[in-house]
Every structure is written in structure tokens, then in C-alpha cells.
């Protein structure tokens, strides 16, 4: 009997997890069973993926950079990678702004509903605002300063410090190119082997993927707040989802135009990573699977994937940026504010730059949204309006983030003749 493809196994795990939770929560004891006995397996699965995120970035980037053997190649690939990431982010924010201005979901929100949401999620909103305040108090070059770690061991201890790990890996890889070949050979051989071991660990972890996503989705359903999705929130969520779907269409078009690969080829290759991103809401946790699928199923050379994807998981947040644009204008509409064209251009710039500093972990986009709101003069307390449906939207936008990383890696690979 032919074994089901991984993406079908993951999809079945998601469906069974939702159905299992819906059935169990009908009983008084059902939620406790899921939270105490099912959710921990989902947490273990995410922890396993996060466990190898930092070693994977170190091994793959050092290997990828040292394989180039030429600094000019690194400069060429780096410029194209960052340029494409910024371009797709601007495009994503623009799509979000067009949709939210046409539909105007905030106009459907009644005064009573607005007050109920603000009161119900005031504590959550305040915690995010406090986190954002710390970032806003920093100097203009703080983001640049934060890239350089004072202690690589300390930086590696937190997945939120991915940019620092990437900086060290790039620095180490460049130095490895510059030392005499006979001196660097043993070090390069170590990281080549280390990278292979990490990739094998990914293969082993992915055997548990269907069961992990089963537990994650069951817990999500069991713990979902029992708040009615008001008409305005439903329309707001629909605006975000439609924008994200359009953005995936843009990726498919980009891949087809620049690499001549069909949409079905691309989607079949990346779908397990998309489903995992949807389940975990974390680009960093999904990175190991994204790299494996892009290299083994989309024909991207390991040298390119090792460089482009870790950077993308950290700075390329197209789905998050699109959501921030829609959310900012939605909140403004709910408060009866009319945003000028200039203010909305500011939202494009701020959301693009904020996406670069957004950690590749669940919920990080909400903190960055506070900065976008402040720049546009929109009350930060309005953050409470969107908490009720943020979790499912976080799952959707992470899927788009991962899809964008894969698409850009294919285009960059094609541009340097490293796509098979």
C-alpha cells in the first residue's frame, strides 16, 4: 500500500485534531483532558523544531557562505535576496491597504461592541503596548546595534535573537573563506557534517508531524475564547485572509515568470511547510522543514537555501506586514478616524521596516503593530479590538511568510544558476 504524502498526513492530523476537540468539549471534562493530556504533545513537537532552529542556522549559513568561496558571490546573492524581500513586503502592505479601504470593515463595528472588546482584552493590549514602548524608547540605530551580539552563546540561547545568530554565522563563514584553504578545511568539513546531522534530525522529527499538529489544533479549538465573532470582526478577518490569498497568488506568478515552474509544482513542493507553519504560527519553528522541502522538492541548491531561507525567516514577514496594514486601518475606522493618503504611505514604510525587526515566533506581529499604530496616530488601545480572532489570523499569515521565503529562494537560485 502506497504511503500517504507528508502534506496529506499533516492535513489529516489537523482535521482529526479539530474534530476530536469539538467532540470532547461537549463534555464538562473534555477541555481538561485536551489541555492536560493532548496539548503537551503539541508543545513537545514545537519544542523539537525550535530545538534545532539555532543549530540549523549556524550550520547551514556557515556551510552556505563557505561553499561560495568568493565574497563577490555573497554580495551578489545577498543584495538580490534582501531586495526581493523588501519588494514583496511593500507589495503585501499595499494589497492590505487597498482591500481594507475598499471594504471598510471598521464601519460595521457598533459602539457597544467596540467597548466590550476594549474592556475584555484591555490587559492583553496593555502588555503588548508596554513591550512596544521599550522598543520605541530605543535610539534610531538600536535595531542596527541589536544585530551584533556581545555573546554568541547568550544570543543562541533565545530563538528571538535569530538576527544575531545570522550575523555571527555570516561573519564566521566569510572569515572561513578568507583563511588559507588548508587551514579552513577541517573546520569546513566539521560544519558540512554538522549540517547533514541536523538535516537527519529534521527527518526524524517530521515523522511525528501529523501527531504534533493533531495535538496543536485540538488544543487551539479547546482553548478558543467563547466570544461571538461579531460581523465587523468577521469582515476584518475576511479582508486579511483575502489579502493573504492574493499574496500567495503573487508568489505563484513571480515563481512562474522568473523560474518557469508551474503553480502546482511549487505548491506540491512547499505544502508540508505551509501546513506546519499554519499549525505552529512560527516561521522559526517551520524553518527546518522549509529548508528541506525547498532543497529536495523545489530544486533550490543547498548553497542558496542555506543563505536565503534563514534570513527570510527573520526579516521577510509579508503576511505579518499585510495584516498590520489591514489591522491599523480597521482600528482607525472603528474609532471613526479618516486616514490621509500620506498617513497610509507612512503605514507602508513602518510596516515594512517593522517586519524586519519582528521575531519569527507566534504573536510577535502584535507587538510590532503597536509601533505601526503609534506612527499613524491611531489609539494603541484599539489593539484590543482584534485580539478575539488574532490567533487564527496569525496561523494564516505565518503560512504566507513561509511561502514568500520559498518563492524568493527559487528566484534567487534561478538568478545565480543554482536551480535544477
N, C-alpha and C positions, 0 to 999 in steps of 0.2 A: 504493500500500500504506500502510495506516494505521500511523503510528509508535507504538511501544510507549510507554505512560505511564512517567514517570520512575521511579516506585517499582518497576515491573516490571523496568526496565533495571538498577536498583541491585540488586534481588534476584537477577537472573540473574548479575550481576557477582560477588556474594557466593558463589553456588553454584559458578560456574565456578572461582573462586579456590580454594575448598576442594577441589574435585575435582582441579584442576591440581596443587595441593600434595601431595595424597595420592598421586597417580601418580608425581610426581617424587621424593618422599622414599623411594621404594622402591629408588632407585639411590643409590650412595655419593656421587655428585657432585650429586644433586638438591637437597639442602638448601643447598649453596653457591651454586648457580645462583639459587635463590629469594632468598636473603639478599643476594647481590651485584648481581643484575640485575633483580629484580622488586620487592623491598621498597622501594628508593629512590623508585619512582613513587608508592607509597602515602604515603611520608613527604613528598614534594613536594605531594601533594594536601592533606594535613593542614596543611602549612605555608601553602598558599594560603588555606585557610579561616581559619587563625589570623592571617594577614597582615591581613585586613580586619576582624577582630573589634573591635579598639580604634577604628579609624576609623568603623565601623558604629555602635558605641555612642555615640560622640561626636556623629556626625551625626544619628542617629535620635532620641536623647534630647533634644538641643538643639532639633531641629525639633519633636518631640512636645510638649515643655514650652512652647515659644514659641507654638505653634499654639493652646494653651489660652486665651491672652490674659487669663486670670483665675486668680489664685493660689488662690482657693477651690475651683476645679475640680481643681487639682493636689492639694490637701489631701484632697478627697473621693476621688479616684481612688487616691491613694497609700495612704490608710487601708484601703480595700477590698482593694487588691492585697496588702499585707503581711498583713492579717488572714486572707485566704483562703490564702495561702502557709503561714502558721503552722498554720492549722487542718488543712490537708491533710497537713502533716508530722506533726503529733501523731497523726492518724488512721493514717498509714503505719506509724509506730513501734508503735502499738498492735496493728495487724494482725500485724506481725512477731513481737511478743511472744506473742500468742495462739497462733500457729502453732507456734513453737519450743517452747512449754510443753506443747502437746498431743502433738507428735511426739517430742520429746526426742532429737534426732539425736546429741547428745554421749554418750548412754548406749551407742551402738553402737561407740564407739572403744575399742579394746583398748590396754592399757598399752604394748605393743610398738610399735604403730602410732603412738601419741602421741609416744613417744621418737624414733622415726625422723623424724617430721615436724619436731619441735622441733630436732633436730640438723641436718637437711637445710636448713632455712630460717632458722637462727639469725642469719646475717649480715643477711638481708633484714629480719628482725624488729627487730634492733638499730638499723638505720639509721632505721626508722620511729619507734622509741621515742625515739631521740635528737632527731629533728625535733619530736616531740610535747613532749619535755621543755622545749625552748626556748619553746614556746607556753605551757606550764603555769607557767613561771617568771615570765611577764609579770604585771603588775598586773591587778586586776579590770576596769579601764577601758581596758585595752590595745586590745581589739577596737574600741572607740569611737575611740580615738586613731589607730588604723591607717587609719580610713576617710578621714581628712583628709590629703591628700598635701602634702609640703613642696615638691615639684617635679612639676608635671603632666607634663613631658616625661619625667622619670625614671619616673613611675608608668605612663605609656603604653608604656614600653619592655618591660614584662613583663605577659603576659596573666594572671598570677596576681594582679595588682593591680586587678582589674576594679571592685571596690567604690570604689576611689579615683577611677578614671576616671568612674564613675557619679556620684559626689559632685560632681566638677568640672562634669560635663555638666548636672546638675540646677541647680547654683549658677549656671552661665553662662546657662542657659535662663530661670531666674527673673529674673536681672538684665536679660536681654533684654526680658522682659515689662515691667519697671519703668521702663526708659528711654523717652523720648518716641518715639512710633511712627515719626516721620520720621527719627530718628537711628538707630533699630534696624533699619529696613527693609533697608538694604544688607547688613547682617550676616545677617539672617534669610534674605534671598534667596541669599546665599552658601551657607549650610548646607542650604537646601532643594535647591539644585543639587548640592551635595556629596553629599547623601543619595541623590539619583537616580543619580549616577555610581557610588556604592558598590553600589547595588541592581543596576545593569547588570553590574558586575564579578561579582556573585554568579551572575547568569545565565550568564556566560561560564565561570566555574569549574565550575558544575554540569554543563556539557557533558562534563566529564571524570569525573564522579562514578562511573559504572559501572566505569571502568578503575581509578580510585583505590581503590574498595572491593575490586575483584579483587585488587590488589596487597596491600592490608592483610590480607585474610583468608588469602591464600596464605602470607604471612609468619607470621601467627599460628599456622597449622597446622604450618608447618615448624619454628618455634621452640618449640612447646609442650613442656614437660618430659615426659620419658618415665617418669612416675611413675604407678603404678596408682591409680585413683580408688577409694580404699577405701570400703567400704559406708557408713561414717559420713559421709565427705565427700560422697558421692553424695546421701545423705538430707538433709544440711545444705544442699547446693546446691538440692535439690528444694524445701526449705522456703522458701528465698529466692525462687526462681522462682515458686512458687505464690503467695506473698505479693505479688510484683510484678504477677502477672496479676490478682489480686483488686484491687489498687490501680488498675490500668487500668480494670477494671470500675467502680470507684468514680468515676473521672473521667467515664466514659461516662454514668453515672447523673446526675452533677452537671450535665453539659452538657445532657442531655435535660430534666431537671427545670427548670433555670433559663433555658435558651435554646430549648427545644423542637426542637433539632436531633437527628436520629437518630444512633445509633452508627456506621452505615455512612457517613453524611455526614462525621462527624468523622474517622474512621479513614482514609477515602479522601483527605481533605484533608491530613492530617498524616503519612501513611505514609512519604513520602520522607525527611522529617526524622527519623522514628523509625529508619529503616534506616541513615541516615547516623550517627545517634547510636550505634547498635549497632556500626557499623564502627569509629568513631573513639574511642569511650569518652570523649568530651569534649563537655560542654554548650556550652562557649565556641566550639569549632570548628563545632558544629552551628547556632549562633545565627543566622547569616545565612540559612540555609535555613529554619529555624523561622519567622523573621520573614516571609520571602517567602510561605511556604505559608499562614500564618495570615491574612495580609492578602489574598492573591489567591484562596485556595481556601476559607477558613472565614468570610469576610465581616467580619473584625475591622477596624475603622477604623485607618488608619496611625497616627493620633494616639495611640490606645490601645496598639497593638502596640509602638510605639516607646518607650513608657514601661514597660509591664508586662514584656515579654519580656527585655530586658537585665537588669532587676532579678531576674527569675526564674532566669536562667542563673547568677546569682551566689548567691542566698540560698535558692532553692527546690530542695532536694535530697531529695525524698520517697523515691526509690528508694534513695539512699545511706543515709538515716536508717533505713529498713526493714531494709536489710542489716546496719547496725551493731547494731540491736537483736537480730536473729537470731544474728549472729556472737558478740556478747557473751555471750548465754545459752548458746550452743553451746559456747564455750570454757569457761565455768563448769561446764557439765555434764560436759565431758571431764575436768576436774580434780576432779570429784566434789563440787562446791560446790552448795549449795542456796540460791538467791537468794530473799530475802523479797519480799513484795509492795511494801514501802517502797523496797527497792533497785531494783526494776524500775520503779517510778514515777520514781525518780531517773534511770534509763536513758532514759525517755521525755523528761524535761526536758533532759538533757545532749545526747542525740542531736538533739533539735530545735534547740537553741542551736548545737551543733557544725556542723549543716548550713548555718547562716547564714555561718559562717566558712570553710566548705570551698571551696577553689578549684575552678573549673569545668574542671579538667583531669584526665587519666587518673591514677588511683591516689591522688588527694588524700583520698578517703574513708578509706583505710587509716591515714593519719596521724591523722585525727580519731577513728578507732576506738580508738586508744591512749588518748585522753582519756576516752572513754566507759568503757573497761575500768578505768582508774585510779579513776574516780569510783565505780564499783561494787565496787572492791576485788578485781578479777579480775586474776590474774597477766598482765602485758603480754607475757611470753614466749609466751603462748598464741597470740599473733598468728601464730606460725609454723605453727600447725595449719591455717590456711585459705589460705596462700599458693598451694598447688598448684592451686586452682581459682578463684583470685580474678579472673584476667583475664576469663574468660567471664562471670562474675557482674558484673564491672564494666561490661561491654558491655550486659548486661540492665538494670542499674539506671540507667545513663545514658539508656536508651530511655524508662524511666518518668519520669525527671527532665524530659526534653523534653516528654513527653506532658502532664505536670502543668502545665508553663508554658503550653502551648497551651490547655488546658482553662480555666485561670484567666483567661487573656486574653479568652476568649469570654464568660465570666461577667461580668467587669468591664465589657467592651464593652456587654453587654446592659443592665447596671445603669445605665449613663450614656447609653443610647440611641445607641450607636455600632456596633451590629451589624446588618449588612444581610442 
